Amino acid sequence: MGWAGPSRPNRTDELGRLSLSRDCGKCGAAAVAVAGGLGLCGECFRAHLFGKFKLAVTSNAMVRPTDSLLLAFSGGPASRVALQFIHEMRSKAIESWDASNSQALPVFGIGVAFVDESIMCSKPKDEIEMAIEDIKSIVSGLSAGVKAMHIAPLEDVFSTESEDGEGRLKEAVDMIGDDTGREDFLRCLRMLSLQKIAMGNGYTKIMLGSCASVIACHVLSATVKGQGYSLPADVQYVDTRWEVPVILPLRDCLAQELTLLCELDSLKTQQYLNSLSNGINSLVASFIERLREENPSREHTIVRTAQKLKPFSFNKFSADGYHDFLPSRLRPKFQKVDSDESTFSETLCLICGSPFSESELQNLEGTKHKAQKNIDLHTAHCCQSCNFQIIPSSENLNEHFFSLLPKLWTKRVDTISASHSLLRPNLVIFPCFQMAAIGDPAGQLALVHEEEQYTSGHCKANSRVTMKF
């Protein structure tokens, strides 16, 4: 897509370079943008982007009529366009519902969440408050339809009944010595905050404004950080590994396109609270920007290449009856999913949620059998990238660092540790049993009899017993 807004010089020359015509290729009006090598007027350009958004939502069954969506709003162009488009889709759905005789299906609801990270920036307090008020006014400026506006300080995920989260957040971030690690850690906390808001207010999906430009940067930066195995999980339309599933309807739109649309439609944005970065992510973003200057389609090329990687089982909605609301022409696309693939069985990183590779799983299993302290289990439940960039390199600091982390992260590992402690006496009392953990969500443990008889004569060889705790 090529820029052609009034803020850029030589608009006509740039259009001439990127398009064969300075007229809109659809209606013949004066072109203001280029998409796919075709000049488009403002109205056709907007329809082009809205069509991409709507196609992503409908063809991937992102939104059901019974859903309650939580839109993650940062104030930037991408989330601003996502808010505008999903609001328009809901308005049209309400019109159809009003005109329907049966009114059998309800209309999905929308809420907006803004994660306030101002505690991590050094800007004046009054300017921060003004920026937050601008964000509130953007959301309230929409016509009726937004369910609620949630503003959650980032430190809330660290808060406990007896302790304020601000000090814990700052101390944890200060213990991370790597600039890239700090930035990635804050990104993980942002997702945790969104999950907390969604679970606490009954939302069924979280919509992010991640566009093709952002995903292209993530593809390269994840590769540099050694996250190649988990990369396919982050570039799909749907991600159900979280308690509340995440959807990315703007995956096929470029940041330049979204920014231009905000200018053409006079959509107010607020990016004052955006923080600067000095790590790998910033370097990759600069590199992508240079590639874009040479060829505007490079970002799409990077994303399309990453899409060829095999997605994980959690990159689709697979619940029984989930797709019943779809039109009959779309339903077969989802009903062909192998039932074995629909079972979520990945082990995820405690901090970033990345699925474990084979080597990371082997290390985790080995640690489970020989771990003497909780800190060993906590470290083993983190991927190699988090161990390298986020967790302090000094072993003396590790235990304190994990004690600062949000309990929503650490309680799962603490539960596993407690289960292992409870089962150790059983290994002594029943020497003929070999313990074999089955990693299913129900937390079941299988006791497999070895091929020998118990002294009482009551054990049969190779029989299997499943116990729930």
Backbone hydrogen bonds, N-H to C=O, Kabsch-Sander energy under -0.5 kcal/mol:
donor,donor_aa,acceptor,acceptor_aa,energy
2,G,34,V,-1.3
8,R,5,G,-1.6
14,E,10,N,-2.2
15,L,11,R,-2.3
16,G,12,T,-2.4
17,R,13,D,-1.6
18,L,14,E,-1.9
19,S,15,L,-2.1
20,L,37,G,-0.6
24,C,29,A,-4.2
25,G,39,G,-3.5
28,G,24,C,-1.2
31,A,22,R,-2.2
32,V,40,L,-3.0
33,A,40,L,-1.7
34,V,2,G,-1.1
35,A,38,L,-2.4
38,L,35,A,-1.3
40,L,33,A,-3.0
45,F,41,C,-2.7
46,R,42,G,-2.1
47,A,43,E,-2.1
48,H,44,C,-2.2
49,L,45,F,-2.0
50,F,46,R,-2.7
51,G,47,A,-2.2
52,K,48,H,-1.6
53,F,49,L,-2.3
54,K,50,F,-2.9
55,L,51,G,-2.4
56,A,52,K,-2.2
57,V,53,F,-2.0
58,T,54,K,-2.8
59,S,55,L,-2.6
60,N,56,A,-0.9
61,A,58,T,-1.2
62,M,57,V,-2.4
63,V,57,V,-0.6
67,D,64,R,-1.7
69,L,109,G,-3.2
70,L,205,K,-2.2
71,L,69,L,-0.6
71,L,111,G,-3.3
72,A,70,L,-0.6
72,A,207,M,-2.7
73,F,71,L,-0.7
73,F,113,A,-3.2
74,S,72,A,-0.5
80,R,76,G,-1.9
81,V,77,P,-2.5
82,A,78,A,-2.5
83,L,79,S,-2.2
84,Q,80,R,-2.0
85,F,81,V,-3.0
86,I,82,A,-2.5
87,H,83,L,-1.6
88,E,84,Q,-1.9
89,M,85,F,-2.4
90,R,86,I,-2.0
91,S,87,H,-2.2
92,K,88,E,-2.3
93,A,89,M,-2.0
94,I,90,R,-2.3
95,E,91,S,-1.9
96,S,92,K,-2.3
97,W,93,A,-2.3
98,D,94,I,-2.7
99,A,95,E,-1.8
100,S,96,S,-1.0
109,G,67,D,-2.1
110,I,145,G,-0.7
111,G,69,L,-2.6
112,V,148,A,-2.7
113,A,71,L,-2.8
114,F,150,H,-3.1
116,D,114,F,-0.7
116,D,152,A,-2.0
117,E,115,V,-0.8
120,M,117,E,-2.0
121,C,118,S,-1.6
128,I,124,P,-1.9
129,E,125,K,-2.4
130,M,126,D,-1.8
131,A,127,E,-2.1
132,I,128,I,-2.2
133,E,129,E,-2.0
134,D,130,M,-1.9
135,I,131,A,-1.9
136,K,132,I,-2.1
137,S,133,E,-2.3
138,I,134,D,-2.0
139,V,135,I,-1.8
140,S,136,K,-2.7
141,G,137,S,-1.4
142,L,139,V,-1.4
146,V,143,S,-0.5
147,K,110,I,-5.2
150,H,112,V,-3.4
150,H,148,A,-0.5
151,I,149,M,-0.5
152,A,114,F,-2.2
152,A,150,H,-0.6
154,L,116,D,-2.7
156,D,153,P,-1.9
157,V,154,L,-1.3
158,F,155,E,-1.6
159,S,155,E,-0.7
159,S,156,D,-0.7
160,T,163,E,-2.6
168,R,164,D,-0.7
169,L,165,G,-2.6
170,K,166,E,-2.3
171,E,167,G,-2.3
172,A,168,R,-2.3
173,V,169,L,-2.5
174,D,170,K,-2.3
175,M,171,E,-1.1
176,I,173,V,-1.4
177,G,175,M,-0.7
178,D,389,Q,-0.5
182,R,178,D,-2.4
183,E,179,D,-2.1
184,D,180,T,-2.6
185,F,181,G,-2.4
186,L,182,R,-2.2
187,R,183,E,-1.8
188,C,184,D,-2.2
189,L,185,F,-2.1
190,R,186,L,-2.0
191,M,187,R,-1.8
192,L,188,C,-2.1
193,S,189,L,-2.5
194,L,190,R,-2.1
195,Q,191,M,-2.5
196,K,192,L,-2.3
197,I,193,S,-2.3
198,A,194,L,-2.7
199,M,195,Q,-2.8
200,G,196,K,-2.0
201,N,197,I,-1.0
201,N,198,A,-0.6
202,G,199,M,-0.6
203,Y,198,A,-2.2
204,T,68,S,-2.3
205,K,68,S,-1.3
206,I,245,P,-2.4
207,M,70,L,-2.6
208,L,206,I,-0.5
208,L,247,I,-2.3
212,A,250,L,-0.7
212,A,253,C,-2.7
213,S,253,C,-0.6
215,I,211,C,-2.5
216,A,212,A,-2.5
217,C,213,S,-1.8
218,H,214,V,-2.0
219,V,215,I,-2.4
220,L,216,A,-1.7
221,S,217,C,-2.6
222,A,218,H,-2.8
223,T,219,V,-1.5
224,V,220,L,-2.1
225,K,221,S,-2.0
226,G,223,T,-1.1
227,Q,222,A,-3.2
231,L,227,Q,-0.9
233,A,230,S,-1.3
234,D,230,S,-0.5
234,D,231,L,-1.8
235,V,232,P,-0.7
239,D,246,V,-2.4
240,T,314,F,-3.3
246,V,239,D,-3.0
247,I,206,I,-2.5
248,L,237,Y,-2.3
251,R,248,L,-1.1
253,C,250,L,-1.9
258,L,254,L,-2.0
259,T,255,A,-2.4
260,L,256,Q,-2.4
261,L,257,E,-2.2
262,C,258,L,-1.9
263,E,259,T,-1.6
264,L,260,L,-2.7
265,D,261,L,-2.8
266,S,263,E,-0.6
267,L,262,C,-2.4
268,K,266,S,-0.7
270,Q,75,G,-3.4
274,N,271,Q,-1.3
283,L,279,G,-1.8
284,V,280,I,-2.7
285,A,281,N,-2.0
286,S,282,S,-2.0
287,F,283,L,-2.0
288,I,284,V,-2.7
289,E,285,A,-1.9
290,R,286,S,-1.7
291,L,287,F,-2.0
292,R,288,I,-2.3
293,E,289,E,-1.5
294,E,290,R,-1.2
295,N,291,L,-2.5
298,R,295,N,-2.0
301,T,297,S,-2.1
302,I,298,R,-2.3
303,V,299,E,-2.2
304,R,300,H,-2.9
305,T,301,T,-2.1
306,A,302,I,-2.1
307,Q,303,V,-1.9
308,K,304,R,-0.6
308,K,305,T,-1.0
309,L,306,A,-1.5
315,N,312,F,-1.9
318,S,316,K,-0.6
322,Y,319,A,-2.2
324,D,321,G,-1.3
325,F,322,Y,-0.5
326,L,323,H,-1.4
330,L,327,P,-1.4
331,R,327,P,-1.6
333,K,330,L,-0.9
334,F,330,L,-0.7
334,F,331,R,-1.2
335,Q,331,R,-1.9
336,K,332,P,-1.1
337,V,334,F,-1.2
341,E,338,D,-0.5
342,S,338,D,-1.1
343,T,340,D,-0.9
344,F,342,S,-0.6
345,S,343,T,-0.6
348,L,346,E,-0.5
349,C,354,S,-2.2
350,L,381,H,-2.9
353,G,349,C,-0.9
356,F,347,T,-2.7
361,L,357,S,-2.2
362,Q,358,E,-2.3
363,N,359,S,-2.1
364,L,360,E,-2.1
365,E,361,L,-2.7
366,G,362,Q,-2.3
367,T,363,N,-2.1
368,K,364,L,-2.2
369,H,365,E,-1.2
370,K,366,G,-1.2
371,A,367,T,-2.3
376,D,373,K,-0.8
377,L,373,K,-1.0
378,H,374,N,-2.5
379,T,375,I,-2.3
380,A,376,D,-2.0
381,H,377,L,-1.5
382,C,379,T,-1.5
387,N,383,C,-2.3
388,F,384,Q,-1.9
389,Q,385,S,-2.6
390,I,386,C,-2.1
391,I,386,C,-2.5
397,L,394,S,-1.3
398,N,394,S,-0.8
399,E,395,E,-0.7
401,F,397,L,-2.5
402,F,398,N,-2.6
403,S,399,E,-1.5
404,L,400,H,-0.9
404,L,401,F,-0.8
405,L,401,F,-0.8
409,W,406,P,-1.6
410,T,406,P,-1.5
411,K,407,K,-2.4
413,V,409,W,-0.5
414,D,410,T,-2.3
415,T,411,K,-2.1
416,I,412,R,-1.8
417,S,413,V,-2.5
418,A,414,D,-2.2
419,S,415,T,-2.1
420,H,416,I,-2.1
421,S,417,S,-1.8
422,L,418,A,-2.0
423,L,419,S,-1.5
424,R,420,H,-1.1
426,N,423,L,-0.6
427,L,423,L,-1.0
427,L,424,R,-0.8
428,V,424,R,-0.7
428,V,425,P,-0.9
429,I,425,P,-2.0
430,F,426,N,-2.3
433,F,430,F,-1.7
434,Q,448,V,-2.1
435,M,433,F,-0.5
436,A,446,A,-1.8
438,I,444,Q,-0.8
439,G,437,A,-0.6
440,D,438,I,-2.3
443,G,440,D,-2.1
445,L,467,M,-1.8
446,A,436,A,-1.5
447,L,465,V,-2.5
448,V,434,Q,-1.8
448,V,446,A,-0.7
449,H,447,L,-0.6
449,H,463,S,-1.9
450,E,432,C,-2.0
452,E,450,E,-2.4
457,G,454,Y,-2.3
463,S,460,K,-1.4
465,V,447,L,-1.7
467,M,445,L,-2.2
